[in-house]
């Protein structure tokens, strides 16, 4: 029979033999983890370096972009100023050219003779001059009339469409300050075609006189707006054959 002391020694010896491989395995795992940690720290350091470089590149790109924005804005402002100066110069030349043509009597005229006439009608009317259609394409620059009194009126261009007339242009109200012959320039020239008809709207009473039997100006009390259709047969005055001292100026082909 074995003694208890011998059994205890055997148990301790067997336990020590079993623990030895476990400790070695733990040591190997620790070395592997240490190696992995070093690689991870190295990767982190590299990533930090890349992040720093990227931040520096972003900062440089932002600086360059700010410079480009400033340069672009400067060019836009310079271009805008230049375009504005060119427009003012061209407009001044156009205005001077118009004034020269008007003063020199060199513009084409379409309308009734600008003379004092015998009859006057004070009620508001739309006058449509069917006796003087535009003879050729071109541009209209203004209007003239022999006015019996000051006031406001507007000019309209009507274009034939089948058996009707459509309003293709309508001026802003034009102010007449004195009686007699007045020539008023349009703020913007209007393009016309051969066959277009001119109409004149007097919202507060007709400012010009007329004769009967020498023209073909039809009339109605209702105004017409841009884009509206007008049928000549529905207008009054076909038998009266009125001629008004009104007409338009322009450059026709």
FENCOR-V988629 format. One record per pair of residues at least 4 apart in sequence whose ideal C-beta (glycine too) atoms are under 6 Angstrom apart, sorted by sequence separation. I is the first residue (numbers start at 1). GAP is how many residues later the second one is. D is the distance in Angstrom with one decimal. If there is no record, write none. Layout:
# FENCOR-V988629
I_GAP_D / I_GAP_D
This chain:
# FENCOR-V988629
2_4_5.0 / 68_4_6.0 / 99_4_6.0 / 100_4_5.8 / 192_4_4.6 / 202_4_4.6 / 224_4_4.5 / 2_5_5.9 / 101_5_4.6 / 160_5_6.0 / 161_5_5.0 / 237_5_5.6 / 101_6_4.8 / 176_6_5.3 / 224_6_5.6 / 158_7_3.9 / 159_7_5.4 / 158_9_5.8 / 159_9_4.9 / 174_10_5.1 / 156_11_5.5 / 157_11_5.4 / 143_12_5.2 / 157_12_4.1 / 156_14_5.0 / 220_15_5.4 / 155_16_4.5 / 154_17_5.0 / 218_17_3.4 / 219_17_5.5 / 219_18_5.1 / 154_19_5.4 / 218_19_4.8 / 111_21_5.2 / 152_21_4.5 / 153_21_6.0 / 169_21_5.0 / 110_22_5.3 / 201_22_5.4 / 152_23_5.5 / 110_24_5.9 / 151_25_5.8 / 216_25_5.8 / 217_25_4.4 / 150_26_5.1 / 215_26_5.7 / 150_27_5.5 / 215_27_5.5 / 217_27_5.4 / 120_28_5.8 / 212_28_5.1 / 213_28_5.1 / 215_28_2.8 / 147_29_5.1 / 214_29_4.4 / 114_30_5.9 / 116_30_5.9 / 212_30_5.5 / 115_31_6.0 / 114_32_4.6 / 147_32_5.5 / 165_32_5.9 / 210_32_4.7 / 211_32_5.2 / 210_34_4.7 / 146_35_5.4 / 147_35_5.6 / 157_35_5.9 / 160_35_5.5 / 208_36_5.3 / 159_37_5.4 / 208_37_5.0 / 208_38_5.7 / 144_39_4.4 / 157_39_5.5 / 158_39_4.4 / 142_41_6.0 / 143_41_5.5 / 158_41_5.6 / 142_42_5.6 / 98_43_5.4 / 142_43_4.2 / 156_43_4.3 / 142_44_5.5 / 155_45_5.9 / 200_46_5.6 / 153_47_5.8 / 154_47_4.9 / 141_48_5.1 / 153_49_4.8 / 139_50_4.4 / 140_50_5.0 / 198_50_5.4 / 139_52_5.5 / 140_52_5.7 / 151_53_5.9 / 137_56_4.8 / 151_56_4.7 / 170_56_4.8 / 137_57_5.5 / 167_57_5.4 / 134_58_4.9 / 136_58_5.2 / 149_58_5.7 / 167_59_5.3 / 134_60_6.0 / 147_60_4.9 / 147_61_5.7 / 148_61_5.2 / 167_61_5.3 / 133_62_5.5 / 134_62_4.3 / 145_63_5.1 / 166_63_5.3 / 133_64_5.4 / 164_65_4.7 / 165_65_4.6 / 114_67_5.3 / 164_67_5.2 / 129_69_5.3 / 128_71_4.5 / 127_73_4.6 / 126_75_4.9 / 125_77_5.7 / 124_78_5.8 / 124_79_5.4 / 102_81_5.7 / 124_81_5.9 / 125_81_5.4 / 122_83_4.2 / 131_84_4.6 / 121_85_5.2 / 131_85_3.8 / 130_86_4.6 / 98_87_5.6 / 129_88_5.2 / 130_88_5.9 / 120_89_4.9 / 119_90_5.9 / 127_90_5.3 / 128_90_4.8 / 119_91_5.2 / 117_92_3.9 / 127_92_5.3 / 117_93_5.3 / 118_93_5.7 / 117_94_4.7 / 125_94_4.8 / 126_94_5.3 / 126_97_5.8 / 146_99_3.6 / 145_100_5.6 / 145_101_4.6 / 144_103_5.7 / 143_105_5.2 / 128_107_6.0 / 142_107_4.7 / 140_108_5.0 / 141_108_5.6 / 141_109_5.2 / 140_110_3.8 / 139_111_5.4 / 138_112_5.5 / 139_112_5.5 / 138_113_5.1 / 138_114_3.6 / 138_115_5.3 / 136_116_4.4 / 137_116_5.4 / 127_117_6.0 / 136_117_4.8 / 117_128_5.9 / 115_130_5.9 / 112_131_4.9 / 114_131_5.1 / 112_132_5.3 / 112_133_5.5 / 112_134_5.8 / 111_135_5.4 / 112_135_6.0 / 111_136_1.8 / 110_137_5.7 / 109_138_5.5 / 110_138_5.5 / 109_140_5.7 / 107_142_4.2 / 108_142_5.6 / 108_144_4.5
